[in-house]
Each structure stands twice: as C-alpha cells, then as structure tokens.
C-alpha cells in the first residue's frame, strides 16, 4: 500500500501559486448534471480533494435547460501501483459527498407562504440535493505532455441522492439499478 | 486547437490503457445514467400518453357492459413496496374492469418515482388511469406527468358511465392557472355523448388546503349538474372516509393511501352502486 503520488505537481507549485487549482475535471451524468466541468484542490497527502463543478442539463431533458453548481468533497483512502516505473496507478476506492444546487426557477417550491409551516409541508427544497458516491480511478502519466510530469485519470462513480436513498431505505422492492446512478469522468492535473 | 487535439489524443490513449474497465461500466451504465433527479427523460416512447392508451382499452371493453367494477386507490407516494403488493392482490382477488390512481403518484416529484410506480402498475391485468396529485406537481413535475400520462384534466366513458377526472391542486400553481379547470368542466356539461351517469374524480376534495376555497360551491354545483351524477371520488387524505361535504347527500368518497394498504372497490349498475373498502 502506498500513498498516491497523484497530483504531485500541484503540491510542488503550491508555494508559488497558492490558490491555483491542482486539477481540472469533466464528468458525464452522475445525477449532478448532464455534463459538468470544474477545478479542484488536493491536500493532506492527496487523500482529500475539494472541487467545484459547473454543470448543464440541456433543454429537452426539461422544458428549459439549466445550470447546476456542485461542491464536492472526495476522500481517497489508498492507491495501488499497477505498473512499476510506468506511472500507472489504480485507486480502488474513492468516497465522495456533494452538494448540488440547480439554478432553475421551475425547480423551486410554490409560494411557501401559502402553506402552514412553509418548508415543513414538503420538508425539502427540490433545487438542492446531497449526493453520496463511491468510485474507482485509473491514473496514468499524461502522454504527449512536454511540461514534465502530469497525470490523467479516468474514473467512474456510483451513487445516489438523498431523496432516492430515502426511497431505497423505505422500499425493499427497489433494485439497486433503480436507485443508483453512474457518473463517468476525466481528471487532468495542471 | 492544439490543446483540444492533445486532449483527444489523451482520451484515445487512456481508452486503450483501460478499455476493458471502461466498456464494462459503459455497458452497465446504460441502465442508470441519470443526469439530474428532475430531468424528465423517460427513456422509452412506450411510456408516453399512458392514460390515453388505457382509456382506449377501457372504452372498448366496457362498451356494452351494464355493470362496471373499478378500484379507486391513491397516494402511492413513497409506498412502492405496498403498491407492488396492491397489484399482486388485485390480480389475484379482484374481478374488475379498471383501476383509478387518485394522484400523488410520487413523493418528491422525481421522474424515477413516476417510473417506479408505473413499473408496478403495468403488471395489473386491467388498464389503469392516473390523476395528478399535489406531490406530482413539485418542481414542475407536472410536465413529467403530462408527458407520461397526458392531460391533467381528462374524461372517459365506461359503458353507461362517464368519468370526469380533474386537477384540483390549486395551491401548487400560485393562482397562475385555472384550477379547477371550469372551461373543461363546462365543455363536459355540454357534450352529447351517450351515457346515463357521471362520476367525478379528483385528488384533493373541496375544503382541503389544496383546493381553491373561493370556488368550492361553484365547483360542487357543476359536479352535481352532470348527467346522472352519482358521487365524487378523491384521494389526498391518506385514510378512508365518506363525506357529505355540502350537506346535500352527494357523497365524496376518499380512498386511503397505499401506506394504509387499503383501496375502494365500486360496483356500478344502472340501478345503483355499491362499494367496499378492501385491506390487503
């Protein structure tokens, strides 16, 4: 077991560029948007990552397309060196917790003053969601890159949002494929 | 341009490196790639206009019947295990013509909840129609309802009976829409179809917080004015009750939620009707 060398370049440059992100990433699906892209910071020996993503759900999937904002916290317990000296690593487990906000006026609740107890009537805000995800990554040395050591990672995450998890707990007849969803993505160190 | 080309080359390189893993999850992922809890992708054209498809079957099968038997159930919201049990029980024990879902199909208005309920209800041996409930309007989920089931106000004929199904969840629309839809109700009053009795079905009954209190008397008068109006049906209350809401012996029958594992079975003939509450 080793500590991941992933994003080591970002660590070295931390002194010089204090607020410069360590990586950029793009994700497809995953219950936070159709396509999401953003930047992230890694720290604590690259075990922890904090990232912000902007996503888009295009018109057609709803009446109007809308933008989403996601704040995501990742935890990487360990990684495995797959091919020695070739810079290929396997991260067997990533754990993530995310807050997802949708900027779509249609996603709000109606005038809450109409209800006794306001939010208490429905007990949630449909524009804000919390997602729990588990995933895996493969990290390789970025090819065709002249600026020294850079990594690229391909990953998937499987998870669900809080409302779906509530339904899954309440209903044993729901199958995992009905309440879990998949996200696929790429990460580039910068 | 060069950067974009490099990115493309990187992607191809990575796909080569991890192709087995990638394709395994690509295949798996086809089943559960969700974009957002409130995206309205149904994924299947067969899931559109479900009420219209059911009504075609009901009108054809009941055309010459002088006894119509149907079930009124509702509020499956969050009780998907119970809804599955309901379908199993009805298929085994009830000889009926069709089922009416009185609304609140979903709990949070999420598209996947609509799909879960239909996954259960489609196994009924008889067709079902579904009304819209207040929970099915959350976050504009009424668009999902309309795509999947059709119009919010609709009517159909089963033999000698006319069923008029109405959206009465006025509170959810901030007074931006005509709820109840009197234009639709009056058009139904004027039709010249061949039936002798009417039954009005809604999610929220007059007097509930969802209903537009200002128009409840006018609404009731219109309901009673339908040809041979027998009674009205509603859900929303989560328990079974029989109410003479306006003190004129015109009854509003309320079915319980699926969580109570209960539904109402009506048998209607030209001479009258009977009902029973069935627990499963």
Interface residues (C-beta under 8 A of the other chain):
Chain A: X28 X29 X30 X31 X32 X33 X34 X57 X61 X62 X63 X68 X88 X102 X106 X107 X108 X109 X110 X111 X114 X115 X116 X122 X124 X126 X127 X129 X138 X140 X142 X143 X144 X145 X152 X154 X156 X161 X163 X164 X166 X167 X170 X171 X172 X173 X174 X177 X178 X179 X180 X181 X182 X184 X186 X188
Chain B: X6 X7 X9 X10 X11 X13 X14 X17 X18 X21 X22 X25 X26 X28 X29 X31 X32 X33 X34 X35 X36 X37 X38 X39 X40 X41 X78 X79 X80 X81 X84 X107 X108 X109 X110 X112 X113 X116 X119 X135 X138 X139 X140 X143 X171 X172 X173 X174 X209
